[in-house]
Amino acid sequence: MPRLNEVVFFHAGSRTLMIADIAVNLGPDGPWWLALLMRLNKAWGHLGPTRFCKSMMKDKAAVRASLDHILDWDFDRILVGHGRNIEAGGKAAFRTAFRFLA
């Protein structure tokens, strides 16, 4: 995703993954206009990439390799740049968010 140039951090001590734009976790506490926009963007009510972010994934094999590397880390919590953090079950949520690349 050259135009996004996302960086993901992992803090082993707290088993926390920190992401910025690769996925969002926006939900019911947002304003109506955000809900509408994100529903159209297939990014409302769950952790996952937006349609825009997916459109920038030109080299799917490279993205999948990066995601597989991330999934090798022992994380349970995810701090997201946009939306609610995931306090538990983060690895399963992350795997589900990117299952379209399987």
C-alpha positions in Angstrom: 0.0 0.0 0.0 2.6 2.6 -1.1 0.4 5.6 -0.8 -0.7 4.8 2.7 2.8 3.6 3.9 1.3 2.2 7.1 3.4 1.4 10.1 2.3 -1.0 12.8 3.8 -1.2 16.3 3.8 -4.2 18.7 4.5 -3.8 22.4 5.3 -7.3 23.6 5.1 -6.5 27.4 1.5 -5.5 27.2 0.7 -7.8 24.2 -0.6 -4.7 22.4 -0.8 -4.0 18.6 -0.9 -0.3 17.6 -2.4 0.6 14.2 -3.2 3.9 12.5 -5.1 3.7 9.2 -4.9 0.1 8.1 -8.1 -0.6 9.9 -10.7 1.3 11.9 -13.2 0.3 14.6 -16.0 2.8 14.5 -19.3 2.0 16.0 -22.6 3.1 17.6 -21.3 6.1 19.6 -20.4 8.1 16.5 -22.6 10.8 14.9 -25.2 9.9 12.3 -23.2 11.4 9.4 -20.1 9.3 10.3 -22.3 6.2 10.6 -23.7 6.9 7.1 -20.3 7.6 5.6 -18.6 4.5 7.2 -21.5 2.2 6.3 -21.1 3.2 2.7 -17.4 2.6 3.1 -18.0 -0.9 4.6 -16.3 0.1 7.9 -18.9 0.5 10.6 -19.5 -1.6 13.7 -16.4 -3.8 13.4 -12.6 -3.7 13.1 -11.6 -3.6 9.5 -10.1 -1.7 6.6 -12.3 0.8 4.7 -13.1 0.3 1.1 -10.7 3.1 0.3 -7.9 1.3 2.2 -8.7 -1.9 0.4 -8.6 -0.1 -3.0 -5.0 0.9 -2.2 -3.9 -2.8 -1.7 -2.5 -3.3 -5.1 -0.1 -6.1 -4.3 -2.3 -8.5 -2.3 0.4 -11.1 -1.8 2.7 -8.5 -0.2 -0.1 -7.2 2.0 -0.9 -10.8 3.0 2.7 -11.5 3.8 2.8 -8.4 6.0 -0.4 -9.4 7.8 0.9 -12.9 8.3 4.0 -11.4 9.9 1.8 -9.3 12.2 -0.3 -12.4 13.1 2.9 -14.2 14.3 3.1 -11.6 17.1 1.5 -12.5 20.4 -1.0 -9.7 20.8 -4.5 -9.6 22.4 -5.2 -5.9 22.6 -5.3 -3.4 19.7 -5.0 0.4 19.9 -6.6 1.9 16.8 -6.1 5.3 15.4 -9.8 5.6 14.5 -12.5 4.3 16.8 -12.7 2.1 19.8 -9.7 0.2 21.1 -10.0 -3.6 21.4 -9.1 -4.6 24.9 -9.3 -8.4 24.4 -9.6 -10.8 21.5 -7.6 -8.5 19.2 -5.8 -11.2 17.3 -9.1 -12.9 16.3 -10.6 -9.6 15.4 -7.6 -8.7 13.3 -7.6 -12.0 11.5 -11.4 -11.6 10.8 -10.8 -8.1 9.5 -8.4 -9.3 6.8 -10.0 -12.6 5.9 -10.8 -11.3 2.4 -7.1 -11.6 1.6 -7.0 -15.3 2.3 
